[in-house]
Amino acid sequence: MGVVTYDYENTSPVAPARLFKAFTVEAPKVWPTAAPNAVKSLEVEANPSSGSIVKINFVEGLPFQYMKHQIGGHDESNFSYSYDLIEGGPLGDKLEKISYENRFEAAAGGGSICKSSMKFYTIGDNVITEDEIKALIKGSEGVYKPVEAYLLANPEACN
């Protein structure tokens, strides 16, 4: 098994606290509403807390039917959260899991900066390239960008 680490930053006009809520505790409500062309539903085992499993079901016609995340933890005071993608989605027969650590920080002039650190755990001698990683990030924007747009259009959401 090999491990490839990739760091990524993205800016947003939305405040860190609202993004944090939209991507953690309020995700089961927000994602299907904000991204109905991508997300059919989210199923959360118990409370969305450390160790819980979240199953994200995608709409028909997308490359993946579902994926499962195992929550690592949430830190609301620092607007950070971690999880592992453990099943489905882009894992295929090449990746054992993908670990994510995300943090939303306040940006100068308002909005936020999302800082993500990803670790790709390959199976056997498989290799993941930077182009493949960038394609996975682009695919995740199918949820991130609609959620961001939803928060901008609905200022009362995730406060």
Backbone as ProteinMPNN parsed JSONL, in Angstrom:
{"seq_chain_A": "MGVVTYDYENTSPVAPARLFKAFTVEAPKVWPTAAPNAVKSLEVEANPSSGSIVKINFVEGLPFQYMKHQIGGHDESNFSYSYDLIEGGPLGDKLEKISYENRFEAAAGGGSICKSSMKFYTIGDNVITEDEIKALIKGSEGVYKPVEAYLLANPEACN", "coords_chain_A": {"N_chain_A": [[0.854, -1.174, 0.0], [0.486, 2.223, -0.801], [0.785, 5.691, 0.119], [-0.495, 8.756, -0.774], [-0.293, 12.173, -0.378], [-2.214, 15.106, -0.681], [-2.685, 18.54, -0.861], [-5.138, 21.11, -0.846], [-6.697, 24.194, -1.648], [-9.513, 26.359, -1.489], [-11.477, 29.191, -2.221], [-14.284, 30.996, -0.87], [-17.265, 32.992, -0.929], [-18.851, 32.662, 1.273], [-19.382, 32.642, 4.796], [-17.186, 31.064, 7.211], [-18.454, 29.619, 9.399], [-21.023, 29.008, 8.461], [-20.499, 27.43, 6.179], [-19.197, 25.3, 7.437], [-21.318, 24.187, 8.988], [-23.064, 23.449, 6.891], [-21.643, 21.419, 5.67], [-21.346, 19.524, 7.605], [-23.084, 18.959, 10.303], [-25.606, 19.767, 9.263], [-25.675, 18.682, 6.764], [-27.25, 16.362, 5.848], [-29.741, 17.524, 5.39], [-29.205, 19.796, 3.83], [-27.589, 19.097, 1.508], [-29.14, 17.368, -0.394], [-31.127, 19.218, -1.043], [-29.731, 21.453, -2.003], [-28.149, 20.392, -4.039], [-29.733, 18.812, -6.011], [-29.4, 17.56, -8.455], [-27.304, 15.921, -8.125], [-27.144, 14.705, -5.517], [-29.148, 12.354, -3.982], [-29.888, 11.499, -1.388], [-28.816, 11.549, 2.09], [-27.785, 9.279, 4.487], [-27.523, 8.926, 7.867], [-25.877, 7.243, 10.398], [-26.961, 7.071, 13.564], [-26.101, 9.971, 15.491], [-24.443, 12.602, 13.693], [-21.521, 12.057, 14.465], [-18.198, 11.425, 15.749], [-16.882, 8.467, 14.408], [-19.306, 7.621, 13.338], [-21.159, 6.435, 10.489], [-21.769, 7.752, 7.3], [-23.863, 7.537, 4.613], [-23.913, 8.483, 1.342], [-26.172, 8.899, -1.133], [-26.368, 8.93, -4.585], [-27.926, 10.528, -7.443], [-29.486, 8.849, -10.24], [-27.563, 8.153, -13.173], [-25.162, 9.356, -12.622], [-21.589, 8.747, -12.245], [-21.181, 7.194, -9.932], [-23.075, 5.266, -7.602], [-23.283, 5.501, -4.855], [-21.525, 6.521, -1.846], [-19.624, 5.866, 1.118], [-18.863, 7.494, 4.112], [-16.752, 7.606, 6.952], [-16.984, 9.282, 9.871], [-14.466, 11.242, 11.248], [-14.095, 13.335, 13.061], [-15.425, 16.411, 14.431], [-14.808, 19.84, 14.839], [-16.219, 22.391, 16.017], [-15.473, 24.887, 17.02], [-13.188, 25.535, 15.64], [-14.01, 25.278, 13.086], [-13.497, 22.878, 11.67], [-13.232, 19.582, 10.28], [-13.043, 16.016, 9.911], [-12.899, 13.05, 7.913], [-13.155, 9.707, 6.563], [-13.314, 8.368, 3.356], [-14.702, 5.392, 2.803], [-16.002, 3.465, 1.327], [-17.391, 2.692, -1.871], [-18.111, 5.228, -4.372], [-15.298, 6.887, -5.797], [-13.384, 4.945, -5.141], [-13.045, 2.305, -6.212], [-11.056, -0.409, -7.493], [-8.581, 0.416, -6.944], [-8.045, 2.125, -4.818], [-7.874, 1.978, -1.275], [-8.88, 3.643, 0.737], [-9.778, 7.124, 1.224], [-8.599, 9.732, 3.087], [-9.737, 12.673, 4.628], [-9.061, 15.944, 5.769], [-10.51, 18.839, 6.666], [-10.792, 22.384, 6.807], [-12.336, 25.447, 7.509], [-11.48, 28.743, 7.12], [-11.535, 32.193, 8.072], [-11.584, 34.629, 5.524], [-9.731, 37.409, 4.261], [-11.535, 40.384, 3.942], [-13.983, 39.167, 4.127], [-15.995, 36.166, 3.725], [-14.529, 32.92, 3.13], [-11.759, 30.594, 3.379], [-11.278, 27.416, 2.276], [-9.434, 24.834, 3.445], [-8.013, 21.873, 2.554], [-6.707, 18.71, 3.286], [-5.747, 15.791, 1.847], [-5.427, 12.279, 1.938], [-4.513, 9.624, 0.039], [-4.93, 6.266, 0.005], [-3.506, 3.69, -1.518], [-4.157, 0.484, -3.059], [-2.136, -2.323, -2.94], [0.315, -2.223, -5.461], [-0.703, -0.112, -6.837], [-0.957, 3.16, -8.292], [-1.747, 6.575, -7.822], [-2.338, 9.374, -9.771], [-1.524, 12.91, -10.064], [-3.237, 14.132, -11.878], [-5.467, 12.417, -11.75], [-6.229, 12.867, -9.118], [-6.91, 15.583, -9.253], [-9.112, 15.363, -10.956], [-10.891, 13.996, -9.277], [-11.285, 15.964, -7.327], [-12.504, 17.921, -8.893], [-14.868, 16.568, -9.472], [-16.032, 16.5, -6.918], [-16.78, 19.083, -6.651], [-19.26, 19.169, -7.757], [-21.027, 18.955, -5.717], [-20.077, 20.751, -3.782], [-20.07, 23.386, -4.984], [-22.878, 23.832, -5.658], [-23.914, 23.751, -3.002], [-22.656, 25.953, -1.868], [-23.788, 27.982, -3.503], [-26.471, 27.67, -2.768], [-26.357, 28.471, -0.06], [-25.667, 31.152, -0.39], [-27.932, 32.087, -1.707], [-29.838, 31.678, 0.216], [-29.814, 33.22, 2.9], [-30.621, 32.695, 5.523], [-30.146, 30.065, 6.014], [-28.299, 27.526, 7.687], [-27.35, 28.997, 9.906]], "CA_chain_A": [[0.0, 0.0, 0.0], [1.157, 3.511, -0.804], [-0.022, 6.818, 0.581], [-0.204, 10.003, -1.472], [-0.934, 13.311, 0.28], [-2.468, 16.23, -1.586], [-3.319, 19.671, -0.192], [-5.951, 21.88, -1.774], [-7.394, 25.344, -1.068], [-10.587, 26.922, -2.291], [-12.075, 30.345, -1.553], [-15.735, 31.086, -0.958], [-17.825, 34.204, -0.344], [-19.687, 32.279, 2.409], [-18.675, 32.634, 6.082], [-16.743, 29.732, 7.639], [-19.413, 28.923, 10.267], [-22.135, 28.486, 7.65], [-19.978, 26.313, 5.376], [-18.974, 24.189, 8.355], [-22.613, 23.558, 9.282], [-23.613, 22.851, 5.667], [-20.887, 20.217, 5.305], [-21.284, 18.573, 8.717], [-24.326, 18.607, 11.002], [-26.815, 20.006, 8.475], [-25.502, 18.1, 5.429], [-28.362, 15.533, 5.376], [-30.849, 18.387, 4.952], [-28.76, 20.781, 2.849], [-27.057, 18.572, 0.247], [-30.147, 17.009, -1.399], [-31.846, 20.432, -1.438], [-28.83, 22.335, -2.756], [-27.576, 19.697, -5.204], [-30.646, 17.718, -6.365], [-28.931, 16.879, -9.663], [-26.206, 15.039, -7.751], [-27.367, 13.962, -4.275], [-30.516, 11.929, -3.715], [-30.098, 11.516, 0.059], [-27.742, 11.183, 3.011], [-28.249, 8.465, 5.597], [-26.562, 9.045, 8.956], [-26.012, 6.275, 11.473], [-27.022, 7.803, 14.843], [-25.784, 11.389, 15.314], [-23.229, 12.756, 12.89], [-20.418, 12.252, 15.396], [-17.008, 10.621, 15.515], [-17.115, 7.043, 14.229], [-20.548, 7.358, 12.61], [-21.078, 6.213, 9.04], [-22.696, 8.539, 6.496], [-23.994, 7.022, 3.251], [-24.395, 9.497, 0.4], [-26.776, 8.264, -2.304], [-26.376, 9.844, -5.723], [-29.002, 10.345, -8.412], [-29.162, 7.995, -11.384], [-26.867, 8.802, -14.272], [-23.823, 9.762, -12.209], [-20.677, 7.603, -12.298], [-21.226, 6.398, -8.709], [-24.393, 5.184, -6.985], [-23.204, 5.927, -3.459], [-20.246, 6.373, -1.151], [-19.754, 5.895, 2.564], [-17.842, 8.202, 4.887], [-16.708, 7.405, 8.396], [-16.632, 10.574, 10.457], [-13.323, 11.24, 12.162], [-14.403, 14.272, 14.124], [-15.836, 17.782, 14.12], [-14.378, 20.841, 15.816], [-17.011, 23.566, 15.645], [-14.791, 26.132, 17.389], [-12.186, 25.819, 14.601], [-14.649, 25.007, 11.789], [-12.751, 21.818, 10.998], [-13.797, 18.244, 10.369], [-12.3, 14.989, 9.182], [-13.625, 11.823, 7.612], [-12.548, 8.795, 5.603], [-14.161, 7.736, 2.346], [-14.359, 3.993, 3.05], [-16.703, 2.533, 0.432], [-18.094, 3.27, -3.011], [-17.537, 6.401, -5.012], [-14.149, 6.719, -6.675], [-12.372, 4.02, -4.633], [-12.801, 1.238, -7.174], [-10.123, -1.448, -7.055], [-7.276, 1.068, -6.873], [-7.884, 2.828, -3.545], [-8.458, 1.388, -0.071], [-9.665, 4.722, 1.33], [-9.263, 8.485, 1.115], [-8.805, 10.469, 4.332], [-9.868, 14.116, 4.415], [-9.088, 16.896, 6.873], [-10.978, 20.106, 6.092], [-10.914, 23.505, 7.743], [-12.788, 26.71, 6.932], [-10.889, 29.895, 7.808], [-12.017, 33.494, 7.607], [-10.766, 35.258, 4.492], [-9.678, 38.872, 4.296], [-12.638, 40.954, 3.178], [-15.185, 38.343, 4.253], [-15.949, 34.852, 3.112], [-13.668, 31.941, 3.776], [-10.825, 29.76, 2.635], [-11.381, 26.01, 2.657], [-8.156, 24.145, 3.324], [-8.216, 20.432, 2.615], [-5.575, 17.807, 3.154], [-6.28, 14.486, 1.48], [-4.471, 11.181, 1.863], [-5.021, 8.554, -0.808], [-4.306, 5.0, 0.358], [-3.653, 2.804, -2.671], [-4.129, -0.956, -2.84], [-0.998, -2.968, -3.595], [1.274, -1.369, -6.178], [-1.407, 0.908, -7.616], [-0.474, 4.538, -8.174], [-2.73, 7.595, -8.192], [-1.62, 10.515, -10.336], [-2.06, 14.231, -9.74], [-4.388, 14.367, -12.761], [-6.6, 11.674, -11.195], [-6.637, 13.582, -7.908], [-7.598, 16.804, -9.687], [-10.412, 14.95, -11.489], [-11.741, 13.708, -8.115], [-11.642, 17.252, -6.731], [-13.476, 18.54, -9.8], [-16.131, 15.853, -9.265], [-16.631, 16.892, -5.635], [-17.363, 20.416, -6.818], [-20.658, 18.967, -8.115], [-21.796, 19.177, -4.489], [-19.575, 21.946, -3.087], [-20.525, 24.639, -5.606], [-24.31, 24.041, -5.414], [-24.139, 24.065, -1.594], [-22.24, 27.345, -1.73], [-24.816, 28.811, -4.148], [-27.659, 27.578, -1.916], [-26.137, 29.314, 1.124], [-25.709, 32.551, -0.821], [-29.325, 32.414, -2.047], [-30.672, 31.489, 1.41], [-28.992, 33.722, 4.004], [-31.064, 32.175, 6.821], [-29.738, 28.663, 6.122], [-27.056, 27.156, 8.385], [-26.872, 30.038, 10.829]], "C_chain_A": [[0.898, 1.234, 0.0], [0.204, 4.585, -0.311], [0.453, 8.067, -0.158], [-0.985, 11.112, -0.771], [-1.065, 14.453, -0.712], [-3.203, 17.314, -0.807], [-3.989, 20.559, -1.227], [-6.614, 23.019, -1.018], [-8.419, 25.868, -2.049], [-11.158, 28.118, -1.527], [-13.581, 30.35, -1.785], [-16.192, 32.416, -0.377], [-18.675, 33.935, 0.907], [-18.824, 32.209, 3.676], [-18.31, 31.214, 6.518], [-17.767, 28.966, 8.474], [-20.548, 28.302, 9.458], [-21.67, 27.318, 6.782], [-19.766, 25.082, 6.255], [-20.284, 23.456, 8.644], [-23.179, 22.839, 8.064], [-22.905, 21.553, 5.292], [-20.756, 19.215, 6.444], [-22.69, 18.294, 9.242], [-25.594, 18.829, 10.191], [-26.74, 19.421, 7.058], [-26.676, 17.229, 4.98], [-29.554, 16.336, 4.865], [-30.416, 19.265, 3.766], [-28.37, 20.164, 1.505], [-28.128, 18.179, -0.769], [-30.947, 18.217, -1.898], [-30.995, 21.296, -2.352], [-28.333, 21.697, -4.044], [-28.458, 18.537, -5.647], [-30.245, 16.976, -7.644], [-27.782, 15.922, -9.372], [-26.569, 14.134, -6.576], [-28.853, 13.656, -4.093], [-30.812, 12.01, -2.216], [-28.801, 11.223, 0.797], [-28.373, 10.409, 4.149], [-27.164, 8.496, 6.656], [-26.888, 8.016, 10.023], [-25.909, 7.034, 12.795], [-26.808, 9.292, 14.594], [-24.554, 11.505, 14.429], [-22.037, 13.09, 13.802], [-19.291, 11.286, 15.061], [-17.342, 9.131, 15.468], [-18.366, 6.696, 13.462], [-20.276, 7.174, 11.123], [-22.148, 7.062, 8.365], [-22.692, 7.94, 5.093], [-24.616, 8.11, 2.397], [-24.881, 8.766, -0.84], [-26.885, 9.296, -3.418], [-27.539, 9.533, -6.663], [-28.527, 9.447, -9.553], [-28.475, 8.81, -12.463], [-25.482, 9.31, -13.914], [-22.904, 8.539, -12.21], [-20.735, 6.681, -11.081], [-22.642, 6.401, -8.154], [-24.379, 5.735, -5.568], [-21.746, 5.973, -3.033], [-20.514, 6.477, 0.338], [-18.548, 6.595, 3.178], [-17.904, 7.715, 6.325], [-16.181, 8.696, 8.998], [-15.478, 10.404, 11.435], [-13.579, 12.15, 13.335], [-14.787, 15.63, 13.582], [-15.305, 18.691, 15.222], [-15.046, 22.153, 15.428], [-16.298, 24.878, 15.979], [-13.722, 26.519, 16.372], [-12.713, 25.578, 13.195], [-13.868, 23.957, 10.993], [-13.451, 20.479, 11.211], [-12.955, 17.282, 9.548], [-13.198, 13.779, 8.962], [-12.804, 10.984, 6.651], [-13.617, 8.327, 4.632], [-13.768, 6.265, 2.377], [-15.021, 2.997, 2.097], [-17.369, 3.304, -0.689], [-17.355, 4.432, -3.629], [-16.335, 6.058, -5.862], [-13.123, 5.676, -6.218], [-12.024, 2.922, -5.626], [-11.887, 0.162, -6.625], [-8.706, -0.897, -6.896], [-6.99, 1.678, -5.497], [-8.569, 2.086, -2.405], [-9.371, 2.401, 0.604], [-9.019, 6.051, 0.979], [-9.599, 9.175, 2.428], [-8.779, 11.961, 4.038], [-9.797, 14.852, 5.745], [-9.393, 18.252, 6.256], [-11.112, 21.166, 7.179], [-11.358, 24.736, 6.967], [-12.216, 27.848, 7.765], [-11.471, 31.174, 7.236], [-11.031, 34.064, 6.588], [-10.787, 36.771, 4.673], [-10.811, 39.41, 3.433], [-13.916, 40.141, 3.238], [-15.036, 37.011, 3.544], [-14.992, 33.931, 3.839], [-12.72, 31.275, 2.794], [-11.009, 28.346, 3.168], [-10.028, 25.368, 2.393], [-8.402, 22.659, 3.537], [-6.883, 19.709, 2.471], [-6.153, 16.422, 2.93], [-5.152, 13.471, 1.451], [-5.141, 10.039, 1.114], [-4.232, 7.286, -0.484], [-4.557, 4.007, -0.773], [-3.58, 1.34, -2.239], [-2.942, -1.52, -3.615], [-0.045, -1.961, -4.21], [0.599, -0.286, -7.007], [-0.856, 2.294, -7.302], [-1.626, 5.467, -8.538], [-1.952, 8.828, -8.632], [-2.262, 11.83, -9.9], [-3.266, 14.553, -10.616], [-5.628, 13.634, -12.262], [-7.131, 12.362, -9.944], [-7.41, 14.839, -8.288], [-8.972, 16.485, -10.263], [-11.383, 14.626, -10.345], [-12.195, 14.998, -7.443], [-12.693, 17.947, -7.582], [-14.848, 17.877, -9.635], [-16.815, 16.264, -7.975], [-17.223, 18.293, -5.696], [-18.815, 20.345, -7.273], [-21.588, 19.077, -6.919], [-21.375, 20.497, -3.852], [-20.147, 23.232, -3.678], [-22.029, 24.849, -5.455], [-24.632, 24.355, -3.949], [-23.77, 25.518, -1.331], [-23.293, 28.285, -2.316], [-26.103, 28.822, -3.323], [-27.521, 28.486, -0.696], [-26.183, 30.777, 0.764], [-27.151, 32.996, -1.115], [-30.264, 32.34, -0.847], [-29.891, 31.919, 2.654], [-29.402, 33.222, 5.391], [-30.592, 30.731, 7.061], [-28.393, 28.523, 6.843], [-26.482, 28.276, 9.246], [-26.806, 29.524, 12.236]], "O_chain_A": [[1.915, 1.291, 0.691], [-1.015, 4.414, -0.321], [1.641, 8.389, -0.166], [-2.198, 11.003, -0.592], [-0.147, 14.733, -1.484], [-4.221, 17.045, -0.169], [-3.484, 20.739, -2.335], [-7.047, 22.842, 0.121], [-8.228, 25.829, -3.265], [-11.304, 28.054, -0.307], [-14.081, 29.787, -2.759], [-15.581, 32.922, 0.565], [-19.166, 34.875, 1.532], [-17.675, 31.77, 3.628], [-19.042, 30.268, 6.227], [-17.932, 27.763, 8.271], [-20.981, 27.187, 9.749], [-22.379, 26.319, 6.664], [-20.111, 23.964, 5.871], [-20.34, 22.23, 8.551], [-23.715, 21.738, 8.189], [-23.505, 20.681, 4.664], [-20.128, 18.169, 6.278], [-23.408, 17.471, 8.675], [-26.581, 18.129, 10.416], [-27.64, 19.64, 6.248], [-27.082, 17.335, 3.822], [-30.293, 15.868, 3.999], [-31.177, 19.45, 2.816], [-28.785, 20.667, 0.46], [-28.046, 18.613, -1.918], [-31.393, 18.235, -3.046], [-31.48, 21.811, -3.36], [-28.119, 22.393, -5.037], [-28.003, 17.394, -5.665], [-30.718, 15.865, -7.88], [-27.333, 15.196, -10.259], [-26.329, 12.928, -6.628], [-29.694, 14.554, -4.055], [-31.855, 12.525, -1.813], [-27.831, 10.725, 0.226], [-29.381, 10.834, 4.713], [-26.018, 8.136, 6.388], [-28.022, 7.924, 10.494], [-24.853, 7.586, 13.101], [-27.285, 9.823, 13.591], [-23.712, 10.606, 14.415], [-21.609, 14.24, 13.896], [-19.431, 10.432, 14.186], [-17.998, 8.601, 16.364], [-18.487, 5.573, 12.972], [-19.298, 7.689, 10.58], [-23.297, 7.088, 8.806], [-21.641, 7.845, 4.458], [-25.707, 8.6, 2.69], [-24.103, 8.094, -1.518], [-27.421, 10.387, -3.225], [-28.066, 8.421, -6.674], [-27.329, 9.306, -9.796], [-28.759, 9.993, -12.648], [-24.703, 9.66, -14.801], [-23.389, 7.408, -12.18], [-20.377, 5.508, -11.183], [-23.336, 7.415, -8.223], [-25.344, 6.361, -5.128], [-20.854, 5.527, -3.755], [-21.492, 7.088, 0.77], [-17.397, 6.337, 2.827], [-18.983, 7.444, 6.852], [-15.08, 9.146, 8.679], [-15.506, 9.55, 12.321], [-13.312, 11.786, 14.48], [-14.512, 15.959, 12.428], [-15.352, 18.34, 16.401], [-14.521, 22.923, 14.624], [-16.499, 25.878, 15.291], [-13.383, 27.696, 16.248], [-11.963, 25.663, 12.223], [-13.612, 24.127, 9.801], [-14.165, 20.28, 12.194], [-12.253, 17.678, 8.618], [-14.13, 13.525, 9.725], [-11.879, 11.479, 6.007], [-14.707, 7.933, 5.047], [-12.642, 5.914, 2.023], [-14.648, 1.824, 2.063], [-17.851, 4.42, -0.494], [-16.151, 4.605, -3.444], [-16.341, 5.053, -6.572], [-12.08, 5.537, -6.857], [-10.849, 2.638, -5.858], [-11.931, -0.151, -5.435], [-7.75, -1.656, -6.733], [-5.84, 1.74, -5.064], [-9.7, 1.621, -2.546], [-10.491, 2.075, 0.998], [-7.884, 6.11, 0.507], [-10.76, 9.2, 2.837], [-7.922, 12.451, 3.302], [-10.404, 14.429, 6.729], [-8.634, 18.753, 5.428], [-11.494, 20.876, 8.313], [-10.824, 25.032, 5.898], [-12.44, 27.912, 8.974], [-11.852, 31.232, 6.067], [-9.815, 33.991, 6.765], [-11.758, 37.333, 5.18], [-11.02, 38.939, 2.315], [-14.845, 40.4, 2.473], [-14.052, 36.774, 2.844], [-14.682, 34.134, 5.013], [-12.857, 31.378, 1.575], [-10.906, 28.112, 4.372], [-9.54, 25.358, 1.263], [-8.93, 22.244, 4.569], [-6.049, 20.064, 1.637], [-6.954, 15.938, 3.729], [-4.049, 13.77, 0.993], [-6.202, 9.555, 1.509], [-3.017, 7.236, -0.675], [-5.68, 3.54, -0.963], [-3.017, 1.008, -1.196], [-2.766, -1.229, -4.798], [0.35, -0.982, -3.577], [1.259, 0.387, -7.798], [-0.361, 2.559, -6.207], [-2.393, 5.179, -9.458], [-1.025, 9.268, -7.952], [-3.398, 11.854, -9.427], [-4.218, 15.18, -10.15], [-6.732, 14.172, -12.342], [-8.342, 12.432, -9.735], [-8.455, 15.125, -7.703], [-9.908, 17.261, -10.077], [-12.568, 14.947, -10.434], [-13.351, 15.116, -7.035], [-13.66, 18.499, -7.056], [-15.873, 18.559, -9.657], [-18.041, 16.369, -7.929], [-18.074, 18.647, -4.88], [-19.535, 21.34, -7.192], [-22.793, 19.268, -7.079], [-22.226, 21.279, -3.428], [-20.655, 24.077, -2.941], [-22.439, 25.967, -5.144], [-25.535, 25.147, -3.679], [-24.5, 26.231, -0.643], [-23.651, 29.281, -1.686], [-26.75, 29.861, -3.194], [-28.463, 29.193, -0.338], [-26.695, 31.581, 1.544], [-27.538, 34.126, -0.815], [-31.368, 32.883, -0.891], [-29.367, 31.074, 3.38], [-28.618, 33.314, 6.335], [-30.64, 30.241, 8.189], [-27.474, 29.311, 6.624], [-25.267, 28.469, 9.301], [-26.426, 30.262, 13.145]]}, "name": "protein", "num_of_chains": 1, "seq": "MGVVTYDYENTSPVAPARLFKAFTVEAPKVWPTAAPNAVKSLEVEANPSSGSIVKINFVEGLPFQYMKHQIGGHDESNFSYSYDLIEGGPLGDKLEKISYENRFEAAAGGGSICKSSMKFYTIGDNVITEDEIKALIKGSEGVYKPVEAYLLANPEACN"}
